[in-house]
Amino acid sequence: MKNLKRLLKKYDVELIIFFLALAFSTWLMFSTFSYQNGEMQIASKAWSDFASHIPLIRSFSFGDNFPPEYPLFSGPPIRYHFLFYALVGLLEKGGLRIDFALNILSILGFSLLILMIYLFSKEIFKSKAVGILSIIFFLFNGSLGFIKFFSAFPLSKNSLFEIISNNKFISFGPYDGSIISAFWNLNIYTNQRHLALSYGLSLLLIYLFLKYKEDEKKENIKKSVFIGIVLGFSFILNMSVFLMTVVILFSMFLFFGKKRIYIFTALIIGGLITLPQYLYIQSGGNSSFQIFLYFGYLVSRGSNFFEFINYWFQNLGLHFFLIPLGFFIASKNNKKILISFFSLFLIGNLFQFSPEIAANHKFFNYFIIIGSMFSAYALYFLWKKIVFRPLVLILFFLLIFSGIIDFFPIKNDTKIALSDYPVNKDIVWIMQNTKPNSVFLNTQYLYDNASLAGRKIFLGWPYFAWSQGYDTNSRDELRKTMLNTKDLNYFCKNVRQNNLSYAELSPTEDITVNKDFFEKKFISVYKNSQTDVSIYSLSVGCKK
């Protein structure tokens, strides 16, 4: 009992932070995704992202998706880091309702990240205050978005009401033409549910290296083997964060001579475990891992150096000055840590790894987490000088003001109901009457019935597969041609080549469907006059 009390007293702040993180994470995740009366309740700002996540989850819970394929682009090996959503699917398969399955893992991942931000910053700066400040800076971004907010809503007696009732992100670049990016607010973690766990796990692995003791060489080697194993499997948790972790560890390998053998061990083991996973992804042809030179991230093409500086000043806000200040006053070892993470900022501004340059935001999100720790240290350093305390309070407010404004669009967001089984009879029929590994030729892009039932479809919303490097243009043209053809031989040839089992004809406005062709040539196995959904078996009409 005494040992327990001593332990609780020693880690009292850590326990408080973890439980507060659990409480906040629970609210955050369930407020954006829940379940009621047979309907998924999806936040409107998460609607598009979840149109990719839910079919992937269902392909593991209700479908047969091993070896993994991307369920919205059937056929080739998956090119998306699927581990998180596969685990969610296994939880749902084991009996948990999908909102609990997804939110529990999301809550644990987000809580782990918050806890690791505290532990990491506390470890390097030896200050609980810096750790707490680092969490606050993570939760409330420091961009200059508040300036744009007040240009749209001039300061007045109604300003407080306008802030707390706001339901729209004031800056959502590049999608709204704003210079300030959409990727700094918490929306990125409610939509990309695997991201927080990926960052938290990466920080944990790096943190473990920082905790190594020089006189425990055998233990350190054992820990390095463990870190290498976890690192290797993190490739299918988040490929981008895996790459970032490797880059950071390699930088630390260069800077921290006494830890080189341990970092080298982890990197070699991680690489050996990653290799077969990478080869599987590559086996489908061109993958999403293609590296191109691309200068300046989302800064307008042809911009000069001053426009580049302006872009990052507006997106980092006062962190633009405080991170260098924190670096300047930090210890030699801490300088090495920031330089290791600064490599992510450089890479994100120099290279493109996927068809969409905006995806590089992950490099900057991770760098800003660490950079904000140095901002926190700079404020802590200034606070100790009494004369600077009024300035620190002003700086602190300006560093979190945009994040406070950005919090309310998440809090005030509305939800969209998506009918699930057993309410949706189309999904019920597919689940009960088709094999889990069936592939559907579909007419509907988003939230297709077959994909919600865990079956693979020929092509979902093209952006999802395109951003992973799949040739969506060719497939979409083929899909449209097949659905409007009169040529049975042509149709069946492509059915066999793509292993299609059923054609699911749903109401759609963007594609022409030759319904007479399907009625005359194939057996109708399901029709719903209320939803106007028809399903045809392709196996009889297209005998091999």
Secondary structure, DSSP 8 states (H G I E B T S, - for coil): -HHHHHHHHHTHHHHHHHHHHHHHHHHHHHHHEEEETTEEEEEGGGHHHHHHHHHHHHHHHTS--SS-B-TTS-SSB--S--HHHHHHHHHHHTT--HHHHHHHHHHHHHHHHHHHHHHHHHHHH--HHHHHHHHHHHHS---SHHHHHHHHS-SSTTHHHHHHT--S-S--BTTTS-SSBTTSSTHHHHHSHHHHHHHHHHHHHHHHHHT--TT-HHHHHHHHHHHHHHHHHGGGT-HHHHHHHHHHHHHHHHH-GGGHHHHHHHHHHHHHHHHHHHHHHHTTSS-S---EE-TTTTS-TT--HHHHHHHHHHHHTTHHHHHHHHHHHS-HHHHHHHHHHHHHHHHHHHEE-SS-GGGGHHHHHHHHHHHHHHHHHHHHHHHTSGGGHHHHHHHHHHHHHHHHHHHHHHHT--EEEEE-TTT-HHHHHHHHHS-TT-EEEES--TT-HHHHTT-EES---HHHHHTTT--HHHHHHHHHHHHT---HHHHHHHHHHTT--EEEE---SSS---HHHHHHHSEEEEEETTTTEEEEE-TTTT--
